Each structure stands twice: as C-alpha cells, then as structure tokens.
C-alpha cells in the first residue's frame, strides 16, 4: 500500500475486521472522506510512520492465512503534523475483501 501526504508529517494506519463507516463530507464532493466505525469487529492502530521528503510512504504486510472465507477488512489512514499536538486529516477508508487462503483453480475462476 502506498500512502501520500505532507512531507515529514506523521501518518497512522488503522485496521478493522469489517466494513462500517460514515461520510464526513457531503456526498457530492468528488473525493469524500470517510470515518471508519467498525469497532465491534476489532478496530486498532496498525502502523505509525512518517512521510518522506516527497510525501510518500510504503506499507507492506503479509496477508493472513487464517481469516474467514471471505473476510472484509477496513483500512483508514490519518495524518497529523505532530504527535505532540495532533490535528488529524483523514483519508478515505478502503474496504478490502480477502477471498480466503484456498487456491483458486483456473476452471472455477472462469465461471
């Protein structure tokens, strides 16, 4: 996952075990922000990092193999200029669906 933000600022990446969010901006906005609210399915801070001089950060992780089949998770990034006096800027929440750890045969994928 590649994140973009203000150079040198801090970013926080949250993850939850299921989709659930509400709009922070009017629905007509071209790129509306969402706040993730899936607390019941397990919501927690996954990564704290800092954007480089170009405002980029790359986050890598292994896909778990013991998840349900299928399994939805929500990722929500937040940016703050400083951890001492944070003022958060949220990005859009991303819902990712894991289809499971079972290999998919070419025949079943074509159906």
Secondary structure, 3 states (H helix, E strand, C coil): CEEECCCCCEEEEEEECCCCEEECCCCCCCCCCEEECCCCCCEEEEEEEECCCCCEEECCCCCCCCCCCCEEEEEEEEEECCCCCCCCEECCCEEEEECCCCCCCHHHHCC
